[in-house]
Amino acid sequence: MPESAAASAPFEGPEKLLEIWFAPSANDVPDASDPTEDGRTGLRKVKREIWEEMLDIVRCKILSVIDGSEVDAYLLSESSFFVSPHRLILKTCGTTLNLLGLPRILDIASLQCSMSTVFRVFYSRKSFMFPERQQGPHRDWKQEVEFLDGIFQNGAAYTVGKVNGDHWLLYMTISDTATIPASPSPPLALHVQDSTIEILMSDLASPACQPFHYDQSLSTSDPIPSSHAQQISAHLGISDIFPPHLTVLDAYSFSPCGYSCNALIKWAHPKPSNSPVPTSQVQEGEGYYTIHVTPEEGWSYASFECNIPLSHRSPSDPTPTSAETMPDLVALVQRVVRIFQPGRLSLTLFISSQDNENEDGSSAIEEAQRAFKAALTFPPSQSMDERKSILPVGKGKGYRRTDKINYEFGDYDLAFASFELL
Protein backbone atom coordinates (compact mmCIF):
# COMPACT_ATOMS: atom_id res chain seq x y z
CA MET A 1 0.00 0.00 0.00
CA PRO A 2 1.50 3.38 -0.95
CA GLU A 3 2.34 5.90 1.74
CA SER A 4 0.36 8.58 -0.10
CA ALA A 5 -2.92 6.77 0.47
CA ALA A 6 -5.04 8.49 3.05
CA ALA A 7 -5.62 6.41 6.15
CA SER A 8 -9.37 7.09 6.06
CA ALA A 9 -9.89 6.37 2.34
CA PRO A 10 -10.70 2.84 1.16
CA PHE A 11 -7.74 1.24 -0.56
CA GLU A 12 -8.18 -1.41 -3.25
CA GLY A 13 -6.03 -4.34 -2.15
CA PRO A 14 -6.87 -6.88 -4.90
CA GLU A 15 -4.24 -6.61 -7.64
CA LYS A 16 -4.28 -6.53 -11.39
CA LEU A 17 -1.88 -9.20 -12.68
CA LEU A 18 -0.40 -8.95 -16.18
CA GLU A 19 1.95 -11.67 -17.44
CA ILE A 20 3.52 -11.48 -20.91
CA TRP A 21 5.62 -14.20 -22.53
CA PHE A 22 7.73 -13.26 -25.54
CA ALA A 23 9.15 -16.77 -25.95
CA PRO A 24 8.47 -20.24 -24.48
CA SER A 25 11.63 -20.18 -22.36
CA ALA A 26 14.82 -18.26 -21.65
CA ASN A 27 16.58 -20.51 -24.16
CA ASP A 28 14.39 -19.10 -26.95
CA VAL A 29 15.18 -15.38 -26.72
CA PRO A 30 17.17 -13.98 -29.68
CA ASP A 31 20.36 -13.36 -27.66
CA ALA A 32 20.24 -16.56 -25.60
CA SER A 33 23.73 -17.51 -26.83
CA ASP A 34 25.17 -14.01 -26.25
CA PRO A 35 24.68 -13.09 -22.57
CA THR A 36 26.27 -10.11 -20.87
CA GLU A 37 29.22 -10.62 -18.53
CA ASP A 38 26.81 -11.11 -15.63
CA GLY A 39 24.71 -13.62 -17.56
CA ARG A 40 21.80 -11.43 -18.62
CA THR A 41 19.81 -12.05 -21.78
CA GLY A 42 16.49 -10.93 -23.25
CA LEU A 43 14.34 -8.62 -21.13
CA ARG A 44 16.85 -8.71 -18.26
CA LYS A 45 19.17 -6.52 -20.37
CA VAL A 46 16.69 -3.63 -20.26
CA LYS A 47 17.99 -0.84 -18.02
CA ARG A 48 16.11 0.11 -14.87
CA GLU A 49 15.40 3.67 -16.03
CA ILE A 50 13.52 2.32 -19.06
CA TRP A 51 11.30 0.20 -16.82
CA GLU A 52 10.82 3.22 -14.55
CA GLU A 53 9.52 5.25 -17.48
CA MET A 54 7.01 2.49 -18.28
CA LEU A 55 5.93 2.30 -14.63
CA ASP A 56 5.30 6.06 -14.63
CA ILE A 57 2.50 5.33 -17.11
CA VAL A 58 1.11 2.71 -14.73
CA ARG A 59 1.48 5.19 -11.83
CA CYS A 60 3.81 3.35 -9.51
CA LYS A 61 7.48 3.56 -8.52
CA ILE A 62 10.34 1.15 -7.94
CA LEU A 63 11.31 0.93 -4.26
CA SER A 64 14.05 -1.71 -4.51
CA VAL A 65 15.18 -4.71 -6.54
CA ILE A 66 16.65 -8.18 -6.04
CA ASP A 67 18.96 -9.14 -8.89
CA GLY A 68 18.61 -12.91 -9.13
CA SER A 69 20.42 -15.41 -11.30
CA GLU A 70 17.35 -15.97 -13.53
CA VAL A 71 14.83 -13.32 -12.42
CA ASP A 72 14.94 -9.69 -11.30
CA ALA A 73 12.33 -8.87 -8.64
CA TYR A 74 11.31 -5.22 -8.38
CA LEU A 75 9.37 -4.15 -5.29
CA LEU A 76 6.97 -1.36 -6.24
CA SER A 77 5.06 1.35 -4.41
CA GLU A 78 2.01 -0.63 -5.52
CA SER A 79 3.02 -4.31 -5.53
CA SER A 80 5.62 -6.05 -7.76
CA PHE A 81 7.33 -6.43 -11.13
CA PHE A 82 9.29 -9.56 -12.14
CA VAL A 83 11.54 -9.70 -15.20
CA SER A 84 12.91 -12.91 -16.73
CA PRO A 85 14.70 -13.15 -20.08
CA HIS A 86 11.55 -14.28 -21.89
CA ARG A 87 8.65 -12.99 -19.80
CA LEU A 88 7.60 -10.32 -17.34
CA ILE A 89 4.97 -10.14 -14.63
CA LEU A 90 3.45 -6.81 -13.57
CA LYS A 91 1.26 -6.92 -10.47
CA THR A 92 -0.26 -3.65 -9.24
CA CYS A 93 -2.90 -2.72 -6.67
CA GLY A 94 -4.92 0.38 -5.83
CA THR A 95 -6.02 2.53 -8.76
CA THR A 96 -2.92 1.88 -10.86
CA LEU A 97 -3.33 1.76 -14.64
CA ASN A 98 -1.76 -1.64 -15.19
CA LEU A 99 -2.96 -2.25 -18.74
CA LEU A 100 -1.93 1.20 -19.95
CA GLY A 101 1.67 0.08 -19.51
CA LEU A 102 1.18 -2.77 -21.97
CA PRO A 103 1.78 -0.85 -25.25
CA ARG A 104 5.03 0.56 -23.84
CA ILE A 105 6.12 -2.92 -22.67
CA LEU A 106 5.60 -4.24 -26.21
CA ASP A 107 7.66 -1.34 -27.61
CA ILE A 108 10.48 -1.98 -25.12
CA ALA A 109 10.60 -5.69 -25.94
CA SER A 110 10.71 -4.98 -29.67
CA LEU A 111 13.16 -2.06 -29.67
CA GLN A 112 15.46 -3.12 -26.83
CA CYS A 113 15.37 -6.92 -27.15
CA SER A 114 14.37 -7.64 -30.79
CA MET A 115 11.31 -9.51 -29.50
CA SER A 116 8.38 -8.29 -31.58
CA THR A 117 6.30 -11.47 -31.26
CA VAL A 118 4.20 -12.21 -28.19
CA PHE A 119 4.05 -15.88 -27.32
CA ARG A 120 1.22 -15.65 -24.81
CA VAL A 121 -0.47 -13.20 -22.44
CA PHE A 122 -2.37 -13.63 -19.18
CA TYR A 123 -4.29 -10.93 -17.36
CA SER A 124 -6.20 -11.74 -14.19
CA ARG A 125 -7.62 -10.21 -11.04
CA LYS A 126 -10.00 -10.87 -8.20
CA SER A 127 -13.27 -8.93 -8.20
CA PHE A 128 -12.66 -5.40 -6.92
CA MET A 129 -13.92 -4.22 -3.54
CA PHE A 130 -14.36 -0.65 -4.82
CA PRO A 131 -14.78 -0.80 -8.61
CA GLU A 132 -16.13 2.74 -8.72
CA ARG A 133 -12.69 4.06 -7.72
CA GLN A 134 -10.87 2.50 -10.69
CA GLN A 135 -9.73 4.53 -13.68
CA GLY A 136 -9.13 4.00 -17.38
CA PRO A 137 -10.01 0.55 -18.76
CA HIS A 138 -10.07 -0.86 -15.21
CA ARG A 139 -13.48 0.67 -14.45
CA ASP A 140 -15.14 -2.49 -15.74
CA TRP A 141 -14.11 -6.02 -16.78
CA LYS A 142 -15.75 -5.55 -20.17
CA GLN A 143 -13.59 -2.48 -20.82
CA GLU A 144 -10.45 -4.37 -19.79
CA VAL A 145 -11.31 -7.18 -22.22
CA GLU A 146 -12.02 -4.68 -25.02
CA PHE A 147 -8.65 -3.01 -24.36
CA LEU A 148 -6.81 -6.34 -24.60
CA ASP A 149 -8.80 -7.43 -27.66
CA GLY A 150 -7.69 -4.20 -29.32
CA ILE A 151 -4.09 -5.42 -29.06
CA PHE A 152 -4.39 -9.21 -29.37
CA GLN A 153 -6.48 -11.14 -31.89
CA ASN A 154 -6.49 -14.51 -30.14
CA GLY A 155 -7.75 -13.70 -26.65
CA ALA A 156 -10.44 -15.30 -24.51
CA ALA A 157 -12.03 -13.96 -21.30
CA TYR A 158 -13.47 -15.94 -18.39
CA THR A 159 -15.29 -15.30 -15.10
CA VAL A 160 -14.59 -18.00 -12.50
CA GLY A 161 -16.77 -18.17 -9.38
CA LYS A 162 -19.91 -16.41 -8.19
CA VAL A 163 -20.66 -13.23 -10.09
CA ASN A 164 -22.47 -11.89 -7.01
CA GLY A 165 -19.68 -12.97 -4.66
CA ASP A 166 -15.93 -13.54 -4.67
CA HIS A 167 -14.86 -14.40 -8.20
CA TRP A 168 -11.74 -14.40 -10.34
CA LEU A 169 -11.41 -12.89 -13.81
CA LEU A 170 -9.01 -14.21 -16.45
CA TYR A 171 -8.00 -13.14 -19.94
CA MET A 172 -5.54 -15.28 -21.87
CA THR A 173 -4.28 -15.59 -25.41
CA ILE A 174 -3.83 -18.83 -27.28
CA SER A 175 -0.20 -19.34 -28.27
CA ASP A 176 0.72 -19.54 -31.93
CA THR A 177 3.69 -21.89 -31.72
CA ALA A 178 4.23 -21.75 -35.47
CA THR A 179 5.70 -18.23 -35.08
CA ILE A 180 8.19 -19.27 -32.41
CA PRO A 181 11.60 -20.69 -33.38
CA ALA A 182 12.44 -24.20 -32.24
CA SER A 183 14.09 -24.30 -28.84
CA PRO A 184 17.86 -24.77 -28.89
CA SER A 185 17.59 -26.63 -25.58
CA PRO A 186 19.20 -30.07 -25.45
CA PRO A 187 16.67 -32.73 -26.56
CA LEU A 188 16.84 -34.46 -23.18
CA ALA A 189 16.27 -31.30 -21.13
CA LEU A 190 13.71 -31.75 -18.42
CA HIS A 191 10.30 -30.18 -18.91
CA VAL A 192 9.35 -27.97 -15.97
CA GLN A 193 5.68 -27.20 -15.63
CA ASP A 194 4.68 -23.56 -15.44
CA SER A 195 2.52 -23.12 -12.36
CA THR A 196 1.31 -20.23 -10.24
CA ILE A 197 -0.61 -20.42 -6.98
CA GLU A 198 -2.47 -17.43 -5.58
CA ILE A 199 -4.02 -17.17 -2.12
CA LEU A 200 -6.29 -14.10 -1.98
CA MET A 201 -7.44 -13.32 1.56
CA SER A 202 -10.07 -10.90 2.93
CA ASP A 203 -11.46 -10.01 6.36
CA LEU A 204 -8.16 -10.59 8.16
CA ALA A 205 -8.31 -11.09 11.92
CA SER A 206 -7.46 -7.95 13.92
CA PRO A 207 -4.42 -9.53 15.66
CA ALA A 208 -3.06 -10.50 12.22
CA CYS A 209 -3.47 -6.92 10.94
CA GLN A 210 -1.87 -5.15 13.88
CA PRO A 211 1.82 -5.78 12.99
CA PHE A 212 1.32 -4.15 9.58
CA HIS A 213 0.50 -0.73 11.07
CA TYR A 214 3.69 1.32 11.10
CA ASP A 215 3.88 5.04 11.83
CA GLN A 216 7.36 6.00 10.73
CA SER A 217 7.11 9.42 12.38
CA LEU A 218 6.66 7.78 15.81
CA SER A 219 9.40 5.19 15.41
CA THR A 220 12.30 5.67 17.82
CA SER A 221 14.29 2.47 17.30
CA ASP A 222 14.67 1.98 13.54
CA PRO A 223 12.72 4.27 11.23
CA ILE A 224 13.89 2.59 8.03
CA PRO A 225 10.84 0.97 6.36
CA SER A 226 12.83 -1.92 4.91
CA SER A 227 14.40 -2.77 8.28
CA HIS A 228 11.02 -2.70 10.01
CA ALA A 229 9.60 -4.96 7.30
CA GLN A 230 12.43 -7.47 7.71
CA GLN A 231 11.78 -7.55 11.45
CA ILE A 232 8.08 -8.32 11.14
CA SER A 233 8.79 -10.79 8.33
CA ALA A 234 10.94 -12.79 10.73
CA HIS A 235 8.57 -12.35 13.68
CA LEU A 236 5.45 -13.47 11.79
CA GLY A 237 7.07 -16.37 9.92
CA ILE A 238 6.96 -14.80 6.46
CA SER A 239 10.71 -15.40 6.20
CA ASP A 240 10.11 -19.09 6.96
CA ILE A 241 7.39 -19.85 4.40
CA PHE A 242 10.21 -21.37 2.34
CA PRO A 243 13.56 -22.46 3.78
CA PRO A 244 15.45 -19.28 4.76
CA HIS A 245 18.77 -20.61 3.46
CA LEU A 246 17.23 -20.81 -0.04
CA THR A 247 15.43 -17.45 0.17
CA VAL A 248 16.42 -13.85 -0.58
CA LEU A 249 13.70 -11.59 0.86
CA ASP A 250 13.08 -7.92 0.05
CA ALA A 251 10.37 -6.23 2.14
CA TYR A 252 8.93 -2.78 2.86
CA SER A 253 6.64 -1.36 5.57
CA PHE A 254 4.41 1.50 4.46
CA SER A 255 3.42 4.35 6.75
CA PRO A 256 0.89 4.53 8.34
CA CYS A 257 0.10 0.95 7.32
CA GLY A 258 0.66 -1.72 4.69
CA TYR A 259 3.37 -4.21 3.76
CA SER A 260 4.91 -5.68 0.61
CA CYS A 261 7.61 -8.23 -0.03
CA ASN A 262 9.25 -10.11 -2.86
CA ALA A 263 11.35 -13.22 -2.40
CA LEU A 264 13.50 -15.25 -4.78
CA ILE A 265 13.96 -18.93 -3.97
CA LYS A 266 16.39 -21.48 -5.35
CA TRP A 267 14.51 -24.75 -5.77
CA ALA A 268 15.41 -28.26 -6.93
CA HIS A 269 13.39 -31.43 -7.35
CA PRO A 270 14.47 -34.99 -8.24
CA LYS A 271 13.87 -35.90 -11.85
CA PRO A 272 10.60 -37.73 -12.65
CA SER A 273 10.88 -41.53 -12.53
CA ASN A 274 9.93 -41.81 -16.20
CA SER A 275 12.40 -39.16 -17.41
CA PRO A 276 14.97 -40.24 -20.06
CA VAL A 277 17.64 -37.88 -18.70
CA PRO A 278 20.64 -39.19 -16.75
CA THR A 279 20.07 -39.96 -13.07
CA SER A 280 22.39 -37.18 -11.96
CA GLN A 281 20.12 -34.49 -13.40
CA VAL A 282 17.45 -32.73 -11.36
CA GLN A 283 14.87 -30.12 -12.10
CA GLU A 284 16.02 -26.83 -10.64
CA GLY A 285 15.51 -23.14 -11.03
CA GLU A 286 14.79 -19.80 -9.40
CA GLY A 287 11.23 -18.88 -8.50
CA TYR A 288 9.50 -16.14 -6.57
CA TYR A 289 6.83 -15.45 -4.06
CA THR A 290 5.26 -12.08 -3.34
CA ILE A 291 3.00 -10.84 -0.54
CA HIS A 292 1.02 -7.61 -0.24
CA VAL A 293 -1.04 -6.56 2.76
CA THR A 294 -3.72 -3.89 3.24
CA PRO A 295 -4.51 -4.15 6.98
CA GLU A 296 -7.26 -1.53 7.52
CA GLU A 297 -10.45 -2.69 9.15
CA GLY A 298 -13.34 -2.79 6.70
CA TRP A 299 -11.24 -3.64 3.65
CA SER A 300 -8.40 -5.72 5.04
CA TYR A 301 -6.76 -7.86 2.38
CA ALA A 302 -3.60 -9.90 1.82
CA SER A 303 -2.37 -11.69 -1.27
CA PHE A 304 0.22 -14.40 -1.70
CA GLU A 305 1.51 -15.48 -5.12
CA CYS A 306 4.17 -18.07 -5.91
CA ASN A 307 5.51 -19.79 -9.04
CA ILE A 308 7.73 -22.39 -7.34
CA PRO A 309 6.83 -25.98 -8.32
CA LEU A 310 5.37 -27.74 -5.29
CA SER A 311 4.95 -31.42 -4.58
CA HIS A 312 1.57 -32.91 -3.80
CA ARG A 313 0.87 -35.53 -1.18
CA SER A 314 -1.93 -37.69 0.10
CA PRO A 315 -4.05 -36.00 2.80
CA SER A 316 -3.02 -38.87 5.11
CA ASP A 317 0.70 -38.11 4.73
CA PRO A 318 2.37 -35.95 7.41
CA THR A 319 2.66 -32.24 6.67
CA PRO A 320 6.20 -30.78 6.49
CA THR A 321 6.54 -28.66 9.64
CA SER A 322 10.15 -27.51 9.72
CA ALA A 323 11.01 -24.11 8.27
CA GLU A 324 14.10 -25.80 6.77
CA THR A 325 11.87 -28.07 4.66
CA MET A 326 10.37 -27.15 1.29
CA PRO A 327 6.60 -27.09 1.79
CA ASP A 328 4.18 -29.11 -0.26
CA LEU A 329 0.91 -27.47 -1.30
CA VAL A 330 -0.90 -28.34 1.94
CA ALA A 331 1.90 -26.99 4.12
CA LEU A 332 2.24 -23.84 2.02
CA VAL A 333 -1.46 -22.97 2.32
CA GLN A 334 -1.40 -23.57 6.08
CA ARG A 335 1.78 -21.51 6.61
CA VAL A 336 0.26 -18.55 4.77
CA VAL A 337 -3.20 -18.77 6.38
CA ARG A 338 -1.67 -19.04 9.87
CA ILE A 339 0.00 -15.65 9.34
CA PHE A 340 -2.99 -13.70 7.99
CA GLN A 341 -5.98 -15.50 9.57
CA PRO A 342 -8.53 -14.51 6.88
CA GLY A 343 -12.27 -14.76 7.29
CA ARG A 344 -12.60 -15.48 3.56
CA LEU A 345 -10.11 -16.65 0.95
CA SER A 346 -9.92 -17.77 -2.65
CA LEU A 347 -7.19 -20.04 -3.97
CA THR A 348 -6.13 -20.62 -7.56
CA LEU A 349 -3.59 -22.99 -9.06
CA PHE A 350 -2.91 -22.20 -12.71
CA ILE A 351 -0.71 -24.84 -14.31
CA SER A 352 0.45 -25.80 -17.78
CA SER A 353 -1.35 -28.94 -18.91
CA GLN A 354 1.60 -30.67 -20.60
CA ASP A 355 2.39 -33.93 -18.78
CA ASN A 356 -0.29 -32.97 -16.27
CA GLU A 357 -1.64 -36.45 -15.55
CA ASN A 358 -0.21 -38.68 -12.82
CA GLU A 359 0.40 -42.40 -13.02
CA ASP A 360 -2.90 -43.06 -11.21
CA GLY A 361 -4.82 -41.00 -13.78
CA SER A 362 -5.43 -38.00 -11.53
CA SER A 363 -4.56 -34.49 -12.70
CA ALA A 364 -2.64 -31.73 -10.98
CA ILE A 365 -5.77 -29.61 -10.53
CA GLU A 366 -7.66 -32.52 -8.92
CA GLU A 367 -4.73 -33.01 -6.55
CA ALA A 368 -4.70 -29.27 -5.83
CA GLN A 369 -8.39 -29.30 -4.88
CA ARG A 370 -7.74 -32.15 -2.46
CA ALA A 371 -4.77 -30.25 -1.03
CA PHE A 372 -6.81 -27.05 -0.57
CA LYS A 373 -9.47 -28.99 1.35
CA ALA A 374 -6.92 -30.93 3.42
CA ALA A 375 -5.17 -27.68 4.38
CA LEU A 376 -8.27 -25.78 5.50
CA THR A 377 -10.83 -28.30 6.77
CA PHE A 378 -10.68 -30.84 9.56
CA PRO A 379 -12.14 -34.36 9.92
CA PRO A 380 -14.69 -34.69 12.76
CA SER A 381 -12.36 -37.08 14.61
CA GLN A 382 -9.60 -34.46 14.97
CA SER A 383 -9.38 -32.90 18.43
CA MET A 384 -9.74 -29.15 18.94
CA ASP A 385 -6.19 -28.93 20.29
CA GLU A 386 -4.84 -30.59 17.14
CA ARG A 387 -6.86 -28.23 14.97
CA LYS A 388 -5.62 -25.13 16.80
CA SER A 389 -2.02 -26.30 16.49
CA ILE A 390 -2.46 -26.52 12.72
CA LEU A 391 -4.63 -23.44 12.09
CA PRO A 392 -5.07 -21.08 15.06
CA VAL A 393 -7.92 -19.31 13.26
CA GLY A 394 -11.56 -19.02 14.33
CA LYS A 395 -11.13 -20.97 17.57
CA GLY A 396 -9.94 -24.06 15.71
CA LYS A 397 -13.12 -24.71 13.75
CA GLY A 398 -11.42 -24.37 10.39
CA TYR A 399 -13.04 -23.37 7.11
CA ARG A 400 -15.84 -24.58 4.90
CA ARG A 401 -15.52 -24.67 1.13
CA THR A 402 -18.02 -22.46 -0.69
CA ASP A 403 -16.82 -22.95 -4.27
CA LYS A 404 -14.85 -25.56 -6.20
CA ILE A 405 -14.30 -25.08 -9.93
CA ASN A 406 -11.87 -26.75 -12.33
CA TYR A 407 -11.17 -25.43 -15.82
CA GLU A 408 -9.28 -26.91 -18.76
CA PHE A 409 -8.21 -24.19 -21.19
CA GLY A 410 -6.15 -26.31 -23.60
CA ASP A 411 -2.57 -25.36 -22.75
CA TYR A 412 -3.37 -24.61 -19.11
CA ASP A 413 -5.59 -25.98 -16.34
CA LEU A 414 -7.07 -24.08 -13.41
CA ALA A 415 -8.18 -25.13 -9.94
CA PHE A 416 -10.26 -22.47 -8.15
CA ALA A 417 -11.73 -22.77 -4.66
CA SER A 418 -13.23 -20.40 -2.12
CA PHE A 419 -13.45 -20.91 1.65
CA GLU A 420 -14.94 -19.04 4.58
CA LEU A 421 -14.30 -19.33 8.28
CA LEU A 422 -16.73 -21.46 10.26
DAGISUL-V514240 format. One record per backbone hydrogen bond with DSSP energy under -1.0 kcal/mol. CO is the residue of the C=O (numbers start at 1). NH is the residue of the N-H. E is the energy in kcal/mol with one decimal. If there is no record, write none. Layout:
# DAGISUL-V514240
{{CO NH E} {CO NH E}}
This chain:
# DAGISUL-V514240
{{2 5 -1.2} {11 13 -1.0} {12 94 -2.8} {16 92 -2.2} {17 124 -2.3} {18 90 -3.2} {19 122 -2.8} {20 88 -2.0} {21 119 -2.1} {21 120 -1.5} {25 28 -1.6} {29 32 -1.9} {31 34 -2.1} {36 39 -2.1} {40 36 -2.0} {41 44 -1.6} {42 45 -1.9} {43 46 -1.4} {47 51 -1.5} {48 52 -2.5} {49 53 -1.6} {50 54 -1.6} {51 55 -2.5} {52 56 -1.5} {54 58 -1.2} {55 59 -1.4} {55 60 -1.8} {58 97 -2.4} {61 77 -2.4} {64 75 -2.5} {66 73 -2.4} {71 68 -1.8} {72 83 -2.5} {73 66 -2.3} {74 81 -2.1} {75 63 -3.4} {75 64 -1.3} {79 76 -3.4} {80 91 -2.9} {81 74 -3.4} {82 89 -2.5} {83 72 -2.3} {85 43 -2.3} {86 22 -3.4} {87 84 -2.9} {88 20 -2.5} {89 82 -2.7} {90 18 -2.9} {91 80 -1.9} {92 16 -3.2} {93 96 -1.4} {98 101 -1.6} {99 102 -1.5} {101 105 -2.2} {102 106 -2.4} {103 107 -1.9} {104 108 -2.7} {105 109 -2.5} {106 110 -1.9} {107 111 -3.2} {108 112 -2.7} {109 115 -2.4} {120 21 -3.2} {121 173 -2.0} {122 19 -3.2} {123 171 -3.0} {124 17 -2.7} {125 169 -3.1} {130 133 -1.9} {131 134 -1.4} {135 138 -1.6} {136 139 -1.3} {140 144 -2.0} {141 145 -2.5} {142 146 -2.3} {143 147 -2.3} {144 148 -2.2} {145 149 -2.9} {146 150 -1.4} {148 151 -1.5} {148 152 -2.8} {154 174 -1.9} {156 172 -2.3} {158 170 -2.4} {160 168 -3.1} {162 165 -1.6} {167 127 -2.1} {168 160 -3.2} {169 125 -1.8} {170 158 -3.0} {171 123 -2.8} {172 156 -2.0} {176 179 -1.9} {177 180 -1.2} {186 189 -2.2} {194 352 -2.8} {196 350 -2.8} {197 306 -2.0} {198 348 -2.2} {199 304 -1.9} {200 346 -2.3} {201 302 -2.3} {202 343 -1.5} {202 344 -1.8} {205 209 -1.4} {206 210 -1.9} {209 212 -1.9} {210 213 -1.7} {212 258 -2.5} {215 218 -1.4} {224 228 -2.3} {225 229 -2.2} {226 230 -2.0} {227 231 -2.0} {228 232 -2.2} {229 233 -2.0} {230 234 -1.9} {231 235 -2.4} {232 236 -2.6} {233 238 -1.2} {233 239 -1.9} {238 241 -1.3} {243 246 -2.0} {244 247 -1.2} {246 266 -1.9} {248 264 -2.1} {250 262 -2.7} {252 260 -2.0} {256 214 -2.3} {258 254 -2.1} {259 293 -2.9} {260 252 -2.5} {261 291 -2.1} {262 250 -3.1} {263 289 -1.8} {264 248 -2.3} {265 287 -2.6} {267 285 -2.1} {269 283 -2.1} {272 275 -1.7} {278 281 -1.8} {283 269 -3.3} {285 267 -2.5} {287 265 -2.7} {288 307 -1.9} {289 263 -2.1} {290 305 -2.1} {291 261 -2.3} {292 303 -2.2} {293 259 -1.5} {294 301 -2.8} {296 299 -1.4} {300 203 -1.2} {301 294 -3.4} {302 201 -3.1} {303 292 -1.6} {304 199 -2.7} {305 290 -2.3} {306 197 -2.6} {311 329 -1.7} {314 317 -2.1} {322 325 -1.7} {328 332 -2.6} {329 333 -2.3} {330 334 -2.2} {331 335 -2.6} {332 336 -2.2} {333 337 -2.6} {334 338 -2.3} {336 340 -1.7} {337 341 -2.7} {341 205 -1.6} {343 421 -2.8} {344 202 -2.8} {345 419 -2.8} {346 200 -3.0} {347 417 -2.1} {348 198 -2.3} {349 415 -2.2} {350 196 -2.2} {351 413 -3.1} {353 356 -1.4} {356 364 -1.3} {358 361 -2.0} {362 358 -3.3} {363 367 -2.2} {364 368 -2.2} {365 369 -2.1} {366 370 -1.8} {367 371 -2.3} {368 372 -2.9} {369 373 -2.1} {370 374 -2.6} {371 375 -2.2} {372 376 -1.4} {373 377 -2.1} {376 399 -2.5} {379 382 -1.9} {383 387 -2.1} {384 388 -2.5} {385 389 -1.7} {386 390 -1.2} {387 391 -3.2} {391 393 -2.4} {393 396 -1.1} {394 397 -1.4} {398 422 -2.4} {400 420 -2.2} {403 418 -1.8} {405 416 -2.9} {407 414 -2.6} {411 353 -3.0} {412 409 -3.1} {413 351 -2.7} {414 407 -2.6} {415 349 -2.2} {416 405 -3.0} {417 347 -3.1} {418 402 -2.8} {418 403 -1.4} {419 345 -2.3} {420 400 -2.5}}
